[in-house]
Amino acid sequence: MGLLKTDFYRFFTIGFAAGALIVVATMDNNVGSEIANNVVPAAEAQPAQ
């Protein structure tokens, strides 16, 4: 097949490495949790009646 050539594997490897670096960068210093806290507010229970 024309799709499975060395260029495909090379770009797949580069993309995988770049994606892994992005994931590690967002997990560093709790950046991911800060983003999540700004998007989804903290849950609060309703007081019992």
N, CA, C, O and CB atoms as a CASP TS submission, in Angstrom:
PFRMAT TS
TARGET T0000
AUTHOR 0000-0000-0000
METHOD Language model
MODEL 1
PARENT N/A
ATOM      1  N   MET     1       0.834  -1.184   0.000  1.00  0.00           N
ATOM      2  CA  MET     1       0.000   0.000   0.000  1.00  0.00           C
ATOM      3  C   MET     1       0.877   1.244   0.000  1.00  0.00           C
ATOM      4  O   MET     1       1.984   1.241   0.537  1.00  0.00           O
ATOM      5  CB  MET     1      -0.948   0.000   1.210  1.00  0.00           C
ATOM      6  N   GLY     2       0.372   2.291  -0.601  1.00  0.00           N
ATOM      7  CA  GLY     2       1.114   3.534  -0.650  1.00  0.00           C
ATOM      8  C   GLY     2       1.131   4.269   0.681  1.00  0.00           C
ATOM      9  O   GLY     2       2.018   5.085   0.933  1.00  0.00           O
ATOM     10  N   LEU     3       0.153   3.982   1.534  1.00  0.00           N
ATOM     11  CA  LEU     3       0.066   4.686   2.815  1.00  0.00           C
ATOM     12  C   LEU     3       1.149   4.233   3.785  1.00  0.00           C
ATOM     13  O   LEU     3       1.658   5.039   4.563  1.00  0.00           O
ATOM     14  CB  LEU     3      -1.305   4.473   3.441  1.00  0.00           C
ATOM     15  N   LEU     4       1.502   2.968   3.748  1.00  0.00           N
ATOM     16  CA  LEU     4       2.456   2.430   4.716  1.00  0.00           C
ATOM     17  C   LEU     4       3.874   2.481   4.163  1.00  0.00           C
ATOM     18  O   LEU     4       4.457   1.456   3.810  1.00  0.00           O
ATOM     19  CB  LEU     4       2.086   0.990   5.092  1.00  0.00           C
ATOM     20  N   LYS     5       4.405   3.668   4.095  1.00  0.00           N
ATOM     21  CA  LYS     5       5.782   3.865   3.647  1.00  0.00           C
ATOM     22  C   LYS     5       6.584   4.445   4.796  1.00  0.00           C
ATOM     23  O   LYS     5       6.039   4.740   5.859  1.00  0.00           O
ATOM     24  CB  LYS     5       5.846   4.795   2.398  1.00  0.00           C
ATOM     25  N   THR     6       7.867   4.605   4.581  1.00  0.00           N
ATOM     26  CA  THR     6       8.724   5.108   5.659  1.00  0.00           C
ATOM     27  C   THR     6       8.352   6.520   6.081  1.00  0.00           C
ATOM     28  O   THR     6       8.502   6.864   7.253  1.00  0.00           O
ATOM     29  CB  THR     6      10.175   5.075   5.228  1.00  0.00           C
ATOM     30  N   ASP     7       7.870   7.348   5.158  1.00  0.00           N
ATOM     31  CA  ASP     7       7.456   8.702   5.536  1.00  0.00           C
ATOM     32  C   ASP     7       6.302   8.659   6.528  1.00  0.00           C
ATOM     33  O   ASP     7       6.255   9.448   7.471  1.00  0.00           O
ATOM     34  CB  ASP     7       7.052   9.508   4.295  1.00  0.00           C
ATOM     35  N   PHE     8       5.378   7.738   6.310  1.00  0.00           N
ATOM     36  CA  PHE     8       4.242   7.604   7.227  1.00  0.00           C
ATOM     37  C   PHE     8       4.728   7.277   8.628  1.00  0.00           C
ATOM     38  O   PHE     8       4.294   7.900   9.597  1.00  0.00           O
ATOM     39  CB  PHE     8       3.269   6.517   6.737  1.00  0.00           C
ATOM     40  N   TYR     9       5.617   6.313   8.742  1.00  0.00           N
ATOM     41  CA  TYR     9       6.123   5.922  10.055  1.00  0.00           C
ATOM     42  C   TYR     9       6.929   7.046  10.696  1.00  0.00           C
ATOM     43  O   TYR     9       6.856   7.253  11.908  1.00  0.00           O
ATOM     44  CB  TYR     9       6.980   4.665   9.940  1.00  0.00           C
ATOM     45  N   ARG    10       7.692   7.767   9.891  1.00  0.00           N
ATOM     46  CA  ARG    10       8.496   8.875  10.416  1.00  0.00           C
ATOM     47  C   ARG    10       7.591   9.959  10.993  1.00  0.00           C
ATOM     48  O   ARG    10       7.817  10.424  12.110  1.00  0.00           O
ATOM     49  CB  ARG    10       9.402   9.467   9.309  1.00  0.00           C
ATOM     50  N   PHE    11       6.569  10.365  10.243  1.00  0.00           N
ATOM     51  CA  PHE    11       5.682  11.420  10.718  1.00  0.00           C
ATOM     52  C   PHE    11       4.812  10.936  11.873  1.00  0.00           C
ATOM     53  O   PHE    11       4.476  11.723  12.758  1.00  0.00           O
ATOM     54  CB  PHE    11       4.805  11.925   9.579  1.00  0.00           C
ATOM     55  N   PHE    12       4.447   9.670  11.881  1.00  0.00           N
ATOM     56  CA  PHE    12       3.706   9.118  13.014  1.00  0.00           C
ATOM     57  C   PHE    12       4.551   9.184  14.276  1.00  0.00           C
ATOM     58  O   PHE    12       4.050   9.544  15.342  1.00  0.00           O
ATOM     59  CB  PHE    12       3.279   7.666  12.731  1.00  0.00           C
ATOM     60  N   THR    13       5.825   8.840  14.164  1.00  0.00           N
ATOM     61  CA  THR    13       6.725   8.883  15.319  1.00  0.00           C
ATOM     62  C   THR    13       6.922  10.311  15.805  1.00  0.00           C
ATOM     63  O   THR    13       6.892  10.568  17.008  1.00  0.00           O
ATOM     64  CB  THR    13       8.077   8.259  14.969  1.00  0.00           C
ATOM     65  N   ILE    14       7.123  11.239  14.878  1.00  0.00           N
ATOM     66  CA  ILE    14       7.292  12.645  15.259  1.00  0.00           C
ATOM     67  C   ILE    14       6.021  13.171  15.920  1.00  0.00           C
ATOM     68  O   ILE    14       6.098  13.873  16.928  1.00  0.00           O
ATOM     69  CB  ILE    14       7.652  13.506  14.024  1.00  0.00           C
ATOM     70  N   GLY    15       4.869  12.849  15.374  1.00  0.00           N
ATOM     71  CA  GLY    15       3.599  13.290  15.954  1.00  0.00           C
ATOM     72  C   GLY    15       3.348  12.690  17.317  1.00  0.00           C
ATOM     73  O   GLY    15       2.851  13.366  18.218  1.00  0.00           O
ATOM     74  N   PHE    16       3.688  11.427  17.472  1.00  0.00           N
ATOM     75  CA  PHE    16       3.508  10.773  18.768  1.00  0.00           C
ATOM     76  C   PHE    16       4.407  11.417  19.816  1.00  0.00           C
ATOM     77  O   PHE    16       3.977  11.667  20.942  1.00  0.00           O
ATOM     78  CB  PHE    16       3.804   9.265  18.663  1.00  0.00           C
ATOM     79  N   ALA    17       5.656  11.684  19.443  1.00  0.00           N
ATOM     80  CA  ALA    17       6.590  12.312  20.384  1.00  0.00           C
ATOM     81  C   ALA    17       6.131  13.725  20.742  1.00  0.00           C
ATOM     82  O   ALA    17       6.199  14.122  21.905  1.00  0.00           O
ATOM     83  CB  ALA    17       8.012  12.351  19.789  1.00  0.00           C
ATOM     84  N   ALA    18       5.671  14.478  19.759  1.00  0.00           N
ATOM     85  CA  ALA    18       5.193  15.834  20.029  1.00  0.00           C
ATOM     86  C   ALA    18       3.953  15.803  20.921  1.00  0.00           C
ATOM     87  O   ALA    18       3.826  16.621  21.831  1.00  0.00           O
ATOM     88  CB  ALA    18       4.882  16.569  18.712  1.00  0.00           C
ATOM     89  N   GLY    19       3.048  14.873  20.670  1.00  0.00           N
ATOM     90  CA  GLY    19       1.862  14.741  21.512  1.00  0.00           C
ATOM     91  C   GLY    19       2.208  14.359  22.935  1.00  0.00           C
ATOM     92  O   GLY    19       1.607  14.865  23.883  1.00  0.00           O
ATOM     93  N   ALA    20       3.180  13.462  23.090  1.00  0.00           N
ATOM     94  CA  ALA    20       3.611  13.068  24.434  1.00  0.00           C
ATOM     95  C   ALA    20       4.223  14.251  25.170  1.00  0.00           C
ATOM     96  O   ALA    20       3.990  14.421  26.366  1.00  0.00           O
ATOM     97  CB  ALA    20       4.620  11.910  24.361  1.00  0.00           C
ATOM     98  N   LEU    21       5.001  15.068  24.472  1.00  0.00           N
ATOM     99  CA  LEU    21       5.576  16.257  25.105  1.00  0.00           C
ATOM    100  C   LEU    21       4.498  17.248  25.528  1.00  0.00           C
ATOM    101  O   LEU    21       4.607  17.873  26.583  1.00  0.00           O
ATOM    102  CB  LEU    21       6.557  16.936  24.156  1.00  0.00           C
ATOM    103  N   ILE    22       3.472  17.392  24.720  1.00  0.00           N
ATOM    104  CA  ILE    22       2.373  18.295  25.074  1.00  0.00           C
ATOM    105  C   ILE    22       1.648  17.785  26.310  1.00  0.00           C
ATOM    106  O   ILE    22       1.310  18.568  27.198  1.00  0.00           O
ATOM    107  CB  ILE    22       1.385  18.443  23.898  1.00  0.00           C
ATOM    108  N   VAL    23       1.405  16.480  26.375  1.00  0.00           N
ATOM    109  CA  VAL    23       0.737  15.906  27.546  1.00  0.00           C
ATOM    110  C   VAL    23       1.578  16.104  28.795  1.00  0.00           C
ATOM    111  O   VAL    23       1.051  16.483  29.840  1.00  0.00           O
ATOM    112  CB  VAL    23       0.455  14.413  27.332  1.00  0.00           C
ATOM    113  N   VAL    24       2.873  15.854  28.701  1.00  0.00           N
ATOM    114  CA  VAL    24       3.757  16.029  29.859  1.00  0.00           C
ATOM    115  C   VAL    24       3.808  17.498  30.266  1.00  0.00           C
ATOM    116  O   VAL    24       3.820  17.807  31.457  1.00  0.00           O
ATOM    117  CB  VAL    24       5.182  15.509  29.545  1.00  0.00           C
ATOM    118  N   ALA    25       3.838  18.399  29.299  1.00  0.00           N
ATOM    119  CA  ALA    25       3.898  19.829  29.608  1.00  0.00           C
ATOM    120  C   ALA    25       2.630  20.295  30.308  1.00  0.00           C
ATOM    121  O   ALA    25       2.700  21.142  31.199  1.00  0.00           O
ATOM    122  CB  ALA    25       4.119  20.642  28.333  1.00  0.00           C
ATOM    123  N   THR    26       1.465  19.760  29.925  1.00  0.00           N
ATOM    124  CA  THR    26       0.227  20.183  30.570  1.00  0.00           C
ATOM    125  C   THR    26       0.054  19.548  31.935  1.00  0.00           C
ATOM    126  O   THR    26      -0.643  20.100  32.786  1.00  0.00           O
ATOM    127  CB  THR    26      -0.958  19.846  29.697  1.00  0.00           C
ATOM    128  N   MET    27       0.672  18.404  32.163  1.00  0.00           N
ATOM    129  CA  MET    27       0.572  17.759  33.473  1.00  0.00           C
ATOM    130  C   MET    27       1.555  18.361  34.465  1.00  0.00           C
ATOM    131  O   MET    27       1.373  18.205  35.673  1.00  0.00           O
ATOM    132  CB  MET    27       0.814  16.259  33.347  1.00  0.00           C
ATOM    133  N   ASP    28       2.583  19.039  33.993  1.00  0.00           N
ATOM    134  CA  ASP    28       3.602  19.615  34.858  1.00  0.00           C
ATOM    135  C   ASP    28       3.035  20.816  35.607  1.00  0.00           C
ATOM    136  O   ASP    28       2.317  21.628  35.023  1.00  0.00           O
ATOM    137  CB  ASP    28       4.841  20.023  34.040  1.00  0.00           C
ATOM    138  N   ASN    29       3.346  20.931  36.874  1.00  0.00           N
ATOM    139  CA  ASN    29       2.961  22.073  37.717  1.00  0.00           C
ATOM    140  C   ASN    29       1.451  22.246  37.837  1.00  0.00           C
ATOM    141  O   ASN    29       0.982  23.371  38.009  1.00  0.00           O
ATOM    142  CB  ASN    29       3.564  23.344  37.165  1.00  0.00           C
ATOM    143  N   ASN    30       0.687  21.181  37.752  1.00  0.00           N
ATOM    144  CA  ASN    30      -0.769  21.199  37.936  1.00  0.00           C
ATOM    145  C   ASN    30      -1.483  22.145  36.972  1.00  0.00           C
ATOM    146  O   ASN    30      -2.534  22.691  37.307  1.00  0.00           O
ATOM    147  CB  ASN    30      -1.099  21.591  39.357  1.00  0.00           C
ATOM    148  N   VAL    31      -0.929  22.340  35.801  1.00  0.00           N
ATOM    149  CA  VAL    31      -1.567  23.211  34.822  1.00  0.00           C
ATOM    150  C   VAL    31      -2.902  22.613  34.388  1.00  0.00           C
ATOM    151  O   VAL    31      -3.885  23.334  34.216  1.00  0.00           O
ATOM    152  CB  VAL    31      -0.647  23.428  33.600  1.00  0.00           C
ATOM    153  N   GLY    32      -2.933  21.303  34.213  1.00  0.00           N
ATOM    154  CA  GLY    32      -4.165  20.649  33.785  1.00  0.00           C
ATOM    155  C   GLY    32      -5.284  20.799  34.791  1.00  0.00           C
ATOM    156  O   GLY    32      -6.431  21.017  34.401  1.00  0.00           O
ATOM    157  N   SER    33      -4.983  20.689  36.083  1.00  0.00           N
ATOM    158  CA  SER    33      -6.023  20.834  37.100  1.00  0.00           C
ATOM    159  C   SER    33      -6.497  22.277  37.198  1.00  0.00           C
ATOM    160  O   SER    33      -7.671  22.521  37.475  1.00  0.00           O
ATOM    161  CB  SER    33      -5.511  20.358  38.458  1.00  0.00           C
ATOM    162  N   GLU    34      -5.604  23.234  36.974  1.00  0.00           N
ATOM    163  CA  GLU    34      -6.015  24.635  36.982  1.00  0.00           C
ATOM    164  C   GLU    34      -6.975  24.923  35.839  1.00  0.00           C
ATOM    165  O   GLU    34      -7.953  25.650  36.013  1.00  0.00           O
ATOM    166  CB  GLU    34      -4.794  25.554  36.891  1.00  0.00           C
ATOM    167  N   ILE    35      -6.699  24.358  34.674  1.00  0.00           N
ATOM    168  CA  ILE    35      -7.591  24.540  33.528  1.00  0.00           C
ATOM    169  C   ILE    35      -8.941  23.892  33.817  1.00  0.00           C
ATOM    170  O   ILE    35      -9.984  24.479  33.528  1.00  0.00           O
ATOM    171  CB  ILE    35      -6.965  23.942  32.241  1.00  0.00           C
ATOM    172  N   ALA    36      -8.929  22.695  34.383  1.00  0.00           N
ATOM    173  CA  ALA    36     -10.176  21.990  34.678  1.00  0.00           C
ATOM    174  C   ALA    36     -10.990  22.738  35.724  1.00  0.00           C
ATOM    175  O   ALA    36     -12.217  22.779  35.622  1.00  0.00           O
ATOM    176  CB  ALA    36      -9.885  20.566  35.158  1.00  0.00           C
ATOM    177  N   ASN    37     -10.354  23.325  36.718  1.00  0.00           N
ATOM    178  CA  ASN    37     -11.081  24.062  37.751  1.00  0.00           C
ATOM    179  C   ASN    37     -11.748  25.306  37.187  1.00  0.00           C
ATOM    180  O   ASN    37     -12.794  25.718  37.687  1.00  0.00           O
ATOM    181  CB  ASN    37     -10.143  24.448  38.885  1.00  0.00           C
ATOM    182  N   ASN    38     -11.178  25.903  36.175  1.00  0.00           N
ATOM    183  CA  ASN    38     -11.785  27.084  35.571  1.00  0.00           C
ATOM    184  C   ASN    38     -12.948  26.723  34.657  1.00  0.00           C
ATOM    185  O   ASN    38     -13.838  27.545  34.438  1.00  0.00           O
ATOM    186  CB  ASN    38     -10.745  27.863  34.795  1.00  0.00           C
ATOM    187  N   VAL    39     -12.954  25.513  34.125  1.00  0.00           N
ATOM    188  CA  VAL    39     -14.014  25.103  33.208  1.00  0.00           C
ATOM    189  C   VAL    39     -15.190  24.500  33.972  1.00  0.00           C
ATOM    190  O   VAL    39     -16.345  24.832  33.703  1.00  0.00           O
ATOM    191  CB  VAL    39     -13.476  24.096  32.182  1.00  0.00           C
ATOM    192  N   VAL    40     -14.900  23.626  34.912  1.00  0.00           N
ATOM    193  CA  VAL    40     -15.939  22.931  35.673  1.00  0.00           C
ATOM    194  C   VAL    40     -15.878  23.414  37.116  1.00  0.00           C
ATOM    195  O   VAL    40     -14.856  23.227  37.778  1.00  0.00           O
ATOM    196  CB  VAL    40     -15.764  21.373  35.591  1.00  0.00           C
ATOM    197  N   PRO    41     -16.947  24.031  37.622  1.00  0.00           N
ATOM    198  CA  PRO    41     -16.908  24.506  39.010  1.00  0.00           C
ATOM    199  C   PRO    41     -16.926  23.343  39.995  1.00  0.00           C
ATOM    200  O   PRO    41     -17.349  22.237  39.659  1.00  0.00           O
ATOM    201  CB  PRO    41     -18.088  25.442  39.287  1.00  0.00           C
ATOM    202  N   ALA    42     -16.470  23.603  41.194  1.00  0.00           N
ATOM    203  CA  ALA    42     -16.453  22.579  42.234  1.00  0.00           C
ATOM    204  C   ALA    42     -17.885  22.218  42.622  1.00  0.00           C
ATOM    205  O   ALA    42     -18.755  23.086  42.691  1.00  0.00           O
ATOM    206  CB  ALA    42     -15.656  23.063  43.473  1.00  0.00           C
ATOM    207  N   ALA    43     -18.120  20.945  42.872  1.00  0.00           N
ATOM    208  CA  ALA    43     -19.451  20.481  43.260  1.00  0.00           C
ATOM    209  C   ALA    43     -19.719  20.835  44.719  1.00  0.00           C
ATOM    210  O   ALA    43     -18.831  20.749  45.567  1.00  0.00           O
ATOM    211  CB  ALA    43     -19.588  18.955  43.039  1.00  0.00           C
ATOM    212  N   GLU    44     -20.953  21.233  44.992  1.00  0.00           N
ATOM    213  CA  GLU    44     -21.362  21.552  46.355  1.00  0.00           C
ATOM    214  C   GLU    44     -22.646  20.796  46.650  1.00  0.00           C
ATOM    215  O   GLU    44     -23.577  20.789  45.845  1.00  0.00           O
ATOM    216  CB  GLU    44     -21.556  23.093  46.550  1.00  0.00           C
ATOM    217  N   ALA    45     -22.686  20.160  47.810  1.00  0.00           N
ATOM    218  CA  ALA    45     -23.878  19.413  48.196  1.00  0.00           C
ATOM    219  C   ALA    45     -24.931  20.367  48.750  1.00  0.00           C
ATOM    220  O   ALA    45     -24.616  21.358  49.408  1.00  0.00           O
ATOM    221  CB  ALA    45     -23.530  18.324  49.237  1.00  0.00           C
ATOM    222  N   GLN    46     -26.190  20.039  48.466  1.00  0.00           N
ATOM    223  CA  GLN    46     -27.282  20.839  49.003  1.00  0.00           C
ATOM    224  C   GLN    46     -27.480  20.464  50.465  1.00  0.00           C
ATOM    225  O   GLN    46     -27.423  19.282  50.803  1.00  0.00           O
ATOM    226  CB  GLN    46     -28.595  20.627  48.186  1.00  0.00           C
ATOM    227  N   PRO    47     -27.712  21.437  51.339  1.00  0.00           N
ATOM    228  CA  PRO    47     -27.908  21.113  52.753  1.00  0.00           C
ATOM    229  C   PRO    47     -29.140  20.232  52.963  1.00  0.00           C
ATOM    230  O   PRO    47     -30.141  20.363  52.259  1.00  0.00           O
ATOM    231  CB  PRO    47     -28.039  22.397  53.575  1.00  0.00           C
ATOM    232  N   ALA    48     -29.047  19.341  53.937  1.00  0.00           N
ATOM    233  CA  ALA    48     -30.179  18.466  54.254  1.00  0.00           C
ATOM    234  C   ALA    48     -31.304  19.288  54.868  1.00  0.00           C
ATOM    235  O   ALA    48     -31.064  20.258  55.587  1.00  0.00           O
ATOM    236  CB  ALA    48     -29.750  17.328  55.218  1.00  0.00           C
ATOM    237  N   GLN    49     -32.531  18.884  54.573  1.00  0.00           N
ATOM    238  CA  GLN    49     -33.686  19.621  55.097  1.00  0.00           C
ATOM    239  C   GLN    49     -34.338  18.871  56.226  1.00  0.00           C
ATOM    240  O   GLN    49     -35.327  19.341  56.789  1.00  0.00           O
ATOM    241  CB  GLN    49     -34.704  19.883  53.999  1.00  0.00           C
TER
END
